[in-house]
């Protein structure tokens, strides 16, 4: 008992120190970044300041063609149609970037793409999906704290939240997984290393943290198509010293929560309660809501004003990783005191700003993609490349399966089919429709050490679907009728890369087409195939 009390005392001291350091960093951030800054200005101020201290110059700003491609991939999950790039380049409007971002973010494609990204983030390895719920959430611009509530304690009588309950239900049979996933995804902390022993590298993560977090979920279980929660149950564990303990309900900040007193039911009483829940599941009824819910208690403490730093910082870091290719903290689930952020003042500022604006993710995304840091070129012509964590250069990112499949379809559509559409709304519907039918099952989700999978290589090398879907009709029909090699090359590269070809490309590809004049159609197909499978098309740069 003394050891347990001492452990909680040490935890309280560690958290107090952590809070002091965080508060001090926050004060410094408020001094450095003006409180009335826009998100994009705060980002650029902080990133540029660190570059100046490191005596490094950033890359130049990306050109218009590069930027419109990047924005389309990041906001609607596809490359732009050639006409979209042309219109952007030819528009002489100082606010055209802002208008493009607003147009993309107000489209159904944005909702669909963001739902896909978050579904992958939240439901990997569960064989389930939250897409229906997430599409509604992004359509309504539902605050992130509300999404958190809906996923952990969904209203199971609301048919609109039917898929939301899958987050907990698919993990309910394994409380350890539920504990680790919630801690990692929503708080940026992977507590799995503290399950069997105190964390070997992080002094402030003891076993108390893992079992303290597990206690929020130990009463949760699957009840047919629903999730249920008992009103009793303790988590017991044995320390490495052999001491058996009852776990306290403890959040990641080290705060131990008081709970209502209750009497643990006898074995016979537990059997009766279990039988009751079994009958409810058999009838496919919604189980009763407990008078006291530990999962609801987790939501309360996680969003409490003096405890919400983990929750806000974690989603800021994940979105930063999505749009910049590298987190302010890496790995994403190691946001602890011994793994500081590359730009701690900026991370704290963005987290505070998110909370102050009621967890509005779309506002945060808009600010991130408006920054000059986001729109830097990915080109760096010297060997002295700056550290990735300085964000001096745009980081190329492999396309997700959805991005790649949609882009393949759109890039091989006849570019002339988008011309002559007077209505901007009708044009966007046409473009979205052209990109919506791609097949993504052959492509894998990109990881930090991304390598093209064998399945993808075989698909492009051997699949009849590639020939029928991408190498016939559309773009192919357009260029096969052309006699001038330069016109063929310009049309193909503009359609697929959404940029003009370089002189070297024109020279090399002209020689290729001339050498195959007796196989003109096959040469056109091979040209399209080579561009579609190139590194340039496979990455968002």
C-alpha positions as CSV (number, residue, x, y, z in Angstrom):
1,X,0.0,0.0,0.0
2,X,2.8,2.4,0.9
3,X,4.5,1.7,-2.4
4,X,1.2,2.4,-4.3
5,X,0.7,5.7,-2.5
6,X,4.3,6.6,-3.2
7,X,3.9,5.7,-6.9
8,X,0.9,8.0,-7.2
9,X,2.8,10.7,-5.3
10,X,5.7,10.5,-7.8
11,X,3.2,10.5,-10.7
12,X,1.6,13.7,-9.3
13,X,5.0,15.4,-9.0
14,X,6.0,14.3,-12.6
15,X,2.7,15.7,-14.0
16,X,3.2,18.9,-12.0
17,X,6.6,19.3,-13.6
18,X,5.3,18.5,-17.0
19,X,2.4,21.0,-16.5
20,X,4.9,23.7,-15.5
21,X,7.1,23.0,-18.5
22,X,4.1,23.0,-20.8
23,X,2.7,26.2,-19.2
24,X,6.1,27.9,-19.5
25,X,6.3,26.8,-23.2
26,X,2.8,28.1,-23.7
27,X,3.7,31.4,-22.2
28,X,6.7,31.6,-24.5
29,X,4.5,30.7,-27.4
30,X,2.2,33.5,-26.6
31,X,5.1,35.9,-26.4
32,X,6.6,34.7,-29.8
33,X,3.4,34.0,-31.8
34,X,1.0,36.9,-31.5
35,X,-2.3,35.8,-30.0
36,X,-4.3,37.3,-32.8
37,X,-2.3,35.5,-35.5
38,X,-4.1,33.4,-38.2
39,X,-3.2,29.7,-38.2
40,X,-1.1,30.1,-41.3
41,X,0.8,33.1,-40.0
42,X,1.5,31.3,-36.7
43,X,2.8,28.3,-38.6
44,X,5.1,30.3,-40.8
45,X,6.3,32.5,-38.0
46,X,7.4,29.5,-35.9
47,X,8.8,27.4,-38.8
48,X,10.7,30.3,-40.3
49,X,12.0,31.3,-36.9
50,X,13.5,27.9,-36.3
51,X,15.0,27.9,-39.8
52,X,16.6,31.2,-39.0
53,X,18.0,29.9,-35.8
54,X,19.4,26.9,-37.7
55,X,20.8,29.2,-40.3
56,X,19.0,27.3,-43.1
57,X,17.1,28.7,-46.0
58,X,13.8,27.1,-47.1
59,X,13.0,25.9,-50.6
60,X,11.3,28.2,-53.0
61,X,7.5,28.3,-53.2
62,X,6.0,25.7,-55.5
63,X,4.7,26.9,-58.8
64,X,1.0,27.1,-59.5
65,X,0.8,23.8,-61.3
66,X,2.5,22.0,-58.5
67,X,0.4,23.7,-55.8
68,X,-3.0,23.1,-57.4
69,X,-2.0,19.4,-57.8
70,X,-1.0,19.2,-54.1
71,X,-4.1,20.9,-52.9
72,X,-6.4,18.7,-54.9
73,X,-4.7,15.5,-53.7
74,X,-4.8,16.7,-50.1
75,X,-8.3,18.1,-50.0
76,X,-10.3,16.0,-52.4
77,X,-8.1,12.9,-52.9
78,X,-7.3,13.2,-56.6
79,X,-5.2,15.0,-59.1
80,X,-6.8,18.0,-60.8
81,X,-8.3,17.8,-64.2
82,X,-6.2,19.6,-66.8
83,X,-8.8,22.3,-67.1
84,X,-8.7,23.0,-63.4
85,X,-4.9,23.5,-63.5
86,X,-5.2,25.7,-66.6
87,X,-7.9,27.9,-65.0
88,X,-5.9,28.3,-61.8
89,X,-2.7,29.3,-63.6
90,X,-4.4,31.7,-65.9
91,X,-6.4,33.4,-63.1
92,X,-4.9,36.8,-62.2
93,X,-6.3,37.1,-58.6
94,X,-4.2,37.6,-55.5
95,X,-6.7,35.5,-53.5
96,X,-7.0,32.6,-56.0
97,X,-5.3,30.1,-53.7
98,X,-7.7,30.9,-50.8
99,X,-10.7,30.7,-53.2
100,X,-9.5,27.3,-54.5
101,X,-9.1,25.9,-51.0
102,X,-12.6,27.1,-50.0
103,X,-14.0,25.6,-53.2
104,X,-12.4,22.2,-52.6
105,X,-13.3,22.1,-48.9
106,X,-16.9,22.9,-49.6
107,X,-17.3,20.0,-52.1
108,X,-18.7,16.6,-51.5
109,X,-15.3,15.2,-52.6
110,X,-13.7,16.8,-49.5
111,X,-16.2,15.1,-47.2
112,X,-15.7,11.7,-48.9
113,X,-12.0,11.9,-48.9
114,X,-11.6,13.1,-45.3
115,X,-14.0,10.4,-44.2
116,X,-11.7,7.8,-45.9
117,X,-8.6,9.2,-44.3
118,X,-10.1,9.2,-40.8
119,X,-11.6,5.8,-41.3
120,X,-8.2,4.3,-42.1
121,X,-6.7,6.1,-39.1
122,X,-9.3,4.9,-36.7
123,X,-10.3,1.5,-37.9
124,X,-7.1,-0.2,-39.4
125,X,-7.0,-3.9,-38.5
126,X,-10.6,-4.1,-37.3
127,X,-12.4,-5.3,-40.4
128,X,-15.0,-2.6,-39.9
129,X,-15.7,0.9,-41.1
130,X,-16.9,4.2,-39.7
131,X,-17.3,5.8,-43.1
132,X,-21.1,6.4,-42.9
133,X,-20.7,8.1,-39.6
134,X,-17.6,10.1,-40.6
135,X,-19.2,11.3,-43.8
136,X,-22.0,12.8,-41.8
137,X,-19.6,14.2,-39.3
138,X,-17.5,16.0,-42.0
139,X,-20.6,17.1,-43.8
140,X,-21.7,18.9,-40.7
141,X,-18.2,19.9,-39.7
142,X,-18.8,18.2,-36.4
143,X,-16.3,19.3,-33.7
144,X,-13.6,16.7,-32.9
145,X,-14.5,16.5,-29.3
146,X,-18.1,15.6,-30.3
147,X,-16.7,12.9,-32.7
148,X,-14.7,11.6,-29.7
149,X,-17.9,11.4,-27.6
150,X,-19.9,9.7,-30.4
151,X,-17.2,7.0,-30.9
152,X,-16.7,6.2,-27.3
153,X,-20.3,6.6,-26.0
154,X,-22.6,6.6,-29.1
155,X,-26.3,7.0,-28.9
156,X,-27.2,3.5,-29.9
157,X,-30.8,4.3,-30.5
158,X,-29.9,6.9,-33.1
159,X,-29.7,5.1,-36.5
160,X,-27.4,7.9,-37.8
161,X,-24.8,6.7,-35.3
162,X,-25.0,3.1,-36.2
163,X,-21.5,2.9,-37.6
164,X,-20.1,5.0,-34.8
165,X,-20.5,2.2,-32.3
166,X,-18.2,0.0,-34.4
167,X,-15.1,1.8,-33.0
168,X,-15.7,0.3,-29.5
169,X,-17.6,-2.8,-30.5
170,X,-14.9,-4.2,-32.8
171,X,-12.4,-3.9,-29.9
172,X,-14.6,-4.7,-27.0
173,X,-13.5,-8.4,-26.8
174,X,-9.9,-7.3,-26.3
175,X,-9.8,-4.5,-23.6
176,X,-6.0,-4.3,-24.0
177,X,-6.4,-3.4,-27.7
178,X,-9.2,-0.9,-26.9
179,X,-7.0,0.7,-24.2
180,X,-4.0,1.0,-26.5
181,X,-5.9,2.2,-29.5
182,X,-7.8,4.9,-27.7
183,X,-4.6,6.1,-26.0
184,X,-2.7,6.1,-29.2
185,X,-5.3,7.5,-31.6
186,X,-6.9,10.2,-29.4
187,X,-4.1,11.1,-27.0
188,X,-0.9,10.3,-28.9
189,X,0.4,7.9,-26.3
190,X,1.1,4.3,-26.8
191,X,0.8,2.7,-23.4
192,X,1.4,-0.9,-24.5
193,X,5.0,-0.9,-23.3
194,X,3.8,-0.3,-19.7
195,X,1.5,-3.3,-19.6
196,X,4.1,-5.9,-18.3
197,X,6.5,-3.5,-16.6
198,X,7.3,0.2,-16.2
199,X,8.2,1.8,-19.5
200,X,12.0,1.1,-20.1
201,X,12.6,4.5,-21.7
202,X,10.0,6.8,-20.4
203,X,10.4,7.4,-16.7
204,X,6.9,8.8,-16.2
205,X,5.0,5.8,-17.8
206,X,4.6,3.1,-15.2
207,X,2.3,0.1,-15.1
208,X,-0.2,2.3,-13.3
209,X,-0.8,4.2,-16.5
210,X,-1.7,1.2,-18.6
211,X,-4.0,-0.3,-16.1
212,X,-5.4,3.1,-15.1
213,X,-6.4,3.6,-18.7
214,X,-7.6,0.0,-19.0
215,X,-10.0,0.6,-16.1
216,X,-12.0,2.9,-18.3
217,X,-12.8,0.0,-20.6
218,X,-12.9,-3.1,-18.4
219,X,-16.6,-3.0,-17.9
220,X,-17.3,-2.6,-21.6
221,X,-18.4,-5.6,-23.7
222,X,-20.0,-6.5,-27.0
223,X,-23.8,-7.2,-26.9
224,X,-24.8,-8.5,-30.3
225,X,-24.8,-5.5,-32.7
226,X,-24.4,-3.1,-29.8
227,X,-22.0,-2.3,-27.0
228,X,-22.8,-2.6,-23.3
229,X,-21.2,-1.6,-20.0
230,X,-21.5,-3.2,-16.6
231,X,-21.8,-1.2,-13.4
232,X,-19.2,-3.3,-11.7
233,X,-15.7,-4.7,-12.2
234,X,-12.1,-3.9,-11.1
235,X,-8.9,-4.3,-13.0
236,X,-6.2,-6.3,-11.0
237,X,-2.6,-6.6,-12.0
238,X,0.7,-7.8,-10.6
239,X,3.7,-5.6,-10.6
240,X,7.2,-6.8,-11.7
241,X,7.9,-7.0,-7.9
242,X,5.1,-9.5,-7.5
243,X,2.7,-7.1,-5.7
244,X,-0.9,-7.5,-6.7
245,X,-2.8,-4.2,-7.0
246,X,-6.3,-3.0,-7.8
247,X,-5.9,-0.5,-10.6
248,X,-7.1,3.0,-9.9
249,X,-9.2,4.9,-12.6
250,X,-6.3,7.1,-13.8
251,X,-5.9,9.3,-16.8
252,X,-2.7,9.8,-18.8
253,X,-1.9,13.0,-16.9
254,X,-1.6,11.0,-13.8
255,X,-4.9,12.3,-12.3
256,X,-6.7,9.6,-10.3
257,X,-10.5,9.9,-10.4
258,X,-12.9,9.4,-7.6
259,X,-15.8,7.0,-8.3
260,X,-19.2,6.2,-6.6
261,X,-19.0,3.4,-4.1
262,X,-20.5,0.2,-5.3
263,X,-20.8,-3.3,-4.0
264,X,-19.2,-6.0,-6.2
265,X,-22.0,-8.6,-7.0
266,X,-21.7,-12.1,-5.9
267,X,-21.0,-14.9,-8.4
268,X,-24.7,-15.8,-8.5
269,X,-25.7,-12.2,-9.0
270,X,-23.1,-11.8,-11.8
271,X,-24.5,-14.9,-13.6
272,X,-28.0,-13.4,-13.4
273,X,-26.8,-10.1,-14.8
274,X,-24.9,-11.9,-17.6
275,X,-28.0,-13.9,-18.5
276,X,-30.0,-10.7,-18.6
277,X,-27.5,-9.1,-21.1
278,X,-27.5,-12.4,-23.1
279,X,-31.3,-12.2,-23.6
280,X,-31.1,-8.6,-24.6
281,X,-28.4,-9.5,-27.2
282,X,-30.5,-12.4,-28.5
283,X,-33.5,-10.0,-29.0
284,X,-31.2,-7.5,-30.8
285,X,-32.2,-4.8,-28.3
286,X,-30.2,-1.8,-27.2
287,X,-28.7,-2.6,-23.8
288,X,-29.5,-0.3,-20.9
289,X,-27.2,2.6,-20.2
290,X,-25.4,2.3,-16.8
291,X,-26.1,4.9,-14.2
292,X,-22.3,5.4,-14.0
293,X,-20.2,4.9,-17.1
294,X,-16.4,4.7,-17.0
295,X,-16.2,5.5,-20.7
296,X,-18.2,8.6,-20.1
297,X,-15.9,9.5,-17.3
298,X,-12.9,9.2,-19.6
299,X,-14.5,11.7,-22.0
300,X,-15.1,14.1,-19.2
301,X,-11.6,14.1,-17.9
302,X,-9.9,14.1,-21.3
303,X,-11.8,17.3,-22.3
304,X,-11.4,19.0,-19.0
305,X,-9.7,22.4,-19.3
306,X,-6.7,21.5,-17.2
307,X,-6.4,18.0,-18.7
308,X,-7.1,18.4,-22.4
309,X,-3.5,18.9,-23.6
310,X,-3.1,15.3,-24.8
311,X,-6.4,15.3,-26.7
312,X,-5.8,18.5,-28.6
313,X,-2.1,18.0,-29.3
314,X,-2.7,14.5,-30.6
315,X,-5.1,15.5,-33.4
316,X,-3.0,18.6,-34.3
317,X,0.0,16.3,-34.7
318,X,-1.9,13.7,-36.8
319,X,-3.3,16.4,-39.2
320,X,0.2,18.0,-39.4
321,X,1.5,14.6,-40.4
322,X,-1.2,14.2,-43.0
323,X,-0.6,17.5,-44.7
324,X,3.1,18.0,-44.2
325,X,4.4,14.4,-44.4
326,X,6.1,14.4,-41.0
327,X,4.7,15.0,-37.5
328,X,5.8,17.8,-35.2
329,X,6.3,14.7,-32.9
330,X,7.4,11.4,-34.4
331,X,6.4,8.7,-34.0
332,X,2.8,9.9,-33.8
333,X,2.0,7.7,-30.8
334,X,5.0,8.7,-28.7
335,X,4.0,12.2,-27.5
336,X,5.6,11.9,-24.1
337,X,7.9,14.1,-22.1
338,X,11.1,12.4,-23.3
339,X,10.2,12.8,-27.0
340,X,9.7,16.5,-27.4
341,X,8.2,18.2,-30.5
342,X,10.4,19.7,-33.1
343,X,8.5,22.9,-32.6
344,X,6.9,22.7,-29.1
345,X,5.7,26.3,-29.0
346,X,3.9,25.9,-32.3
347,X,2.3,22.6,-31.3
348,X,1.0,24.1,-28.1
349,X,-0.2,27.2,-29.9
350,X,-2.2,25.1,-32.5
351,X,-3.6,22.9,-29.7
352,X,-4.8,26.0,-27.7
353,X,-6.2,27.6,-30.8
354,X,-8.1,24.4,-31.7
355,X,-9.6,24.2,-28.2
356,X,-10.5,28.0,-28.3
357,X,-12.3,27.4,-31.6
358,X,-14.3,24.5,-30.3
359,X,-12.3,21.7,-32.0
360,X,-13.1,22.9,-35.5
361,X,-10.9,20.6,-37.7
362,X,-11.9,22.2,-41.0
363,X,-10.6,25.6,-39.7
364,X,-7.3,23.9,-38.7
365,X,-7.0,22.2,-42.0
366,X,-7.6,25.4,-43.9
367,X,-5.0,27.2,-42.0
368,X,-2.4,24.5,-42.5
369,X,-2.8,24.4,-46.3
370,X,-2.8,28.2,-46.5
371,X,0.7,28.5,-45.0
372,X,3.8,29.2,-47.0
373,X,5.4,26.3,-45.2
374,X,2.8,24.0,-46.8
375,X,3.4,25.4,-50.3
376,X,7.1,25.1,-50.5
377,X,8.7,23.2,-53.4
378,X,9.9,19.6,-52.9
379,X,12.9,20.3,-55.1
380,X,16.3,20.7,-53.5
381,X,19.2,20.8,-55.9
382,X,22.2,20.5,-53.5
383,X,23.4,17.7,-51.3
384,X,23.1,19.7,-48.1
385,X,19.5,18.8,-47.6
386,X,17.9,20.3,-44.4
387,X,16.6,18.0,-41.7
388,X,13.0,16.8,-42.3
389,X,11.9,18.1,-39.0
390,X,12.8,21.7,-40.1
391,X,10.0,21.6,-42.7
392,X,12.2,23.6,-45.1
393,X,11.2,21.5,-48.1
394,X,7.9,19.9,-49.0
395,X,8.1,16.2,-48.3
396,X,6.9,13.9,-51.1
397,X,4.1,11.5,-49.9
398,X,3.0,8.3,-51.5
399,X,-0.6,8.4,-52.6
400,X,-3.2,6.6,-50.6
401,X,-5.2,3.8,-52.4
402,X,-8.1,6.2,-52.8
403,X,-6.0,9.0,-54.2
404,X,-4.2,6.8,-56.6
405,X,-7.2,5.0,-57.9
406,X,-9.2,8.2,-58.4
407,X,-6.2,9.9,-60.0
408,X,-5.6,7.1,-62.4
409,X,-9.2,7.3,-63.6
410,X,-9.3,11.1,-64.0
411,X,-5.9,11.4,-65.6
412,X,-6.9,9.0,-68.4
413,X,-10.2,10.7,-69.1
414,X,-10.3,12.5,-72.4
415,X,-9.3,16.1,-71.5
416,X,-11.5,17.5,-74.2
417,X,-14.6,16.1,-72.3
418,X,-14.2,18.9,-69.7
419,X,-14.2,21.7,-72.2
420,X,-17.3,23.7,-73.1
421,X,-19.0,23.3,-69.8
422,X,-20.2,26.8,-68.9
423,X,-21.3,26.1,-65.3
424,X,-18.6,25.8,-62.7
425,X,-20.9,23.5,-60.7
426,X,-21.5,21.2,-63.6
427,X,-17.8,21.1,-64.4
428,X,-17.0,20.0,-60.8
429,X,-19.7,17.3,-61.0
430,X,-18.3,16.0,-64.3
431,X,-14.8,15.9,-62.8
432,X,-15.9,14.2,-59.6
433,X,-17.8,11.6,-61.6
434,X,-14.9,10.9,-63.8
435,X,-12.7,10.2,-60.7
436,X,-15.2,8.2,-58.7
437,X,-15.0,4.8,-60.2
438,X,-11.3,3.8,-59.6
439,X,-10.4,0.4,-58.2
440,X,-8.2,0.8,-55.0
441,X,-7.9,-2.8,-53.9
442,X,-4.5,-3.4,-55.5
443,X,-2.8,-0.5,-53.6
444,X,-1.6,-0.4,-50.0
445,X,-1.9,2.3,-47.5
446,X,1.4,4.3,-47.4
447,X,3.6,4.0,-44.4
448,X,6.7,5.9,-43.3
449,X,9.0,3.5,-45.1
450,X,6.7,3.1,-48.1
451,X,7.6,0.6,-50.8
452,X,5.4,-0.3,-53.8
453,X,3.9,-3.7,-53.1
454,X,4.3,-6.7,-55.3
455,X,0.6,-6.8,-55.8
456,X,0.6,-3.3,-57.3
457,X,3.5,-4.1,-59.6
458,X,1.7,-7.3,-60.9
459,X,-1.5,-5.4,-61.4
460,X,0.1,-2.9,-63.7
461,X,2.2,-5.5,-65.5
462,X,-0.4,-8.2,-66.0
463,X,-4.0,-7.0,-65.4
464,X,-6.4,-6.8,-68.2
465,X,-8.2,-4.2,-66.1
466,X,-5.3,-1.8,-66.6
467,X,-5.5,-2.1,-70.4
468,X,-9.3,-1.8,-70.5
469,X,-9.6,1.0,-67.9
470,X,-6.6,3.2,-68.5
471,X,-5.0,2.3,-71.8
472,X,-8.1,2.3,-74.0
473,X,-10.7,5.0,-74.5
474,X,-10.5,8.5,-73.0
475,X,-7.0,9.9,-73.3
476,X,-5.8,7.1,-75.5
477,X,-8.5,7.7,-78.1
478,X,-7.5,11.4,-78.1
479,X,-3.8,11.0,-78.6
480,X,-3.9,8.0,-81.0
481,X,-5.5,10.3,-83.6
482,X,-2.7,12.8,-83.4
483,X,0.1,12.7,-85.9
484,X,2.5,15.2,-84.3
485,X,4.7,13.6,-81.7
486,X,5.1,16.8,-79.7
487,X,1.4,17.3,-79.5
488,X,1.0,13.7,-78.3
489,X,3.6,14.2,-75.6
490,X,2.2,17.6,-74.5
491,X,-1.3,16.2,-74.2
492,X,-0.3,13.1,-72.3
493,X,1.9,14.9,-69.9
494,X,-0.5,17.7,-69.3
495,X,-3.3,15.2,-68.7
496,X,-1.4,12.9,-66.3
497,X,1.2,15.2,-64.7
498,X,-0.9,18.4,-65.1
499,X,2.2,20.4,-66.2
500,X,4.0,21.1,-69.4
501,X,6.8,18.7,-70.5
502,X,10.4,19.7,-70.3
503,X,12.6,19.9,-73.4
504,X,14.4,16.7,-72.3
505,X,11.1,14.8,-72.0
506,X,10.0,16.0,-75.4
507,X,13.3,14.9,-76.9
508,X,13.4,11.5,-75.3
509,X,9.7,10.7,-75.9
510,X,9.8,11.9,-79.5
511,X,12.6,9.5,-80.2
512,X,10.5,6.7,-78.6
513,X,7.4,7.5,-80.7
514,X,9.4,7.9,-83.9
515,X,11.1,4.6,-83.4
516,X,7.7,2.9,-83.1
517,X,5.8,4.6,-85.9
518,X,4.8,1.2,-87.2
519,X,3.1,0.5,-83.9
520,X,1.6,3.9,-83.3
521,X,-1.3,2.8,-81.1
522,X,0.8,0.5,-79.0
523,X,3.4,3.2,-78.5
524,X,0.7,5.6,-77.3
525,X,-0.5,3.1,-74.8
526,X,3.0,2.4,-73.6
527,X,3.5,6.2,-73.2
528,X,0.4,6.5,-71.0
529,X,1.4,3.4,-69.0
530,X,4.9,4.7,-68.3
531,X,3.6,8.1,-67.0
532,X,0.9,6.5,-64.8
533,X,3.4,4.1,-63.2
534,X,6.1,6.8,-62.7
535,X,7.3,8.0,-59.4
536,X,6.0,11.5,-60.2
537,X,2.5,10.3,-60.6
538,X,2.7,7.9,-57.6
539,X,3.6,10.6,-55.1
540,X,2.1,13.9,-53.9
541,X,5.0,16.3,-54.1
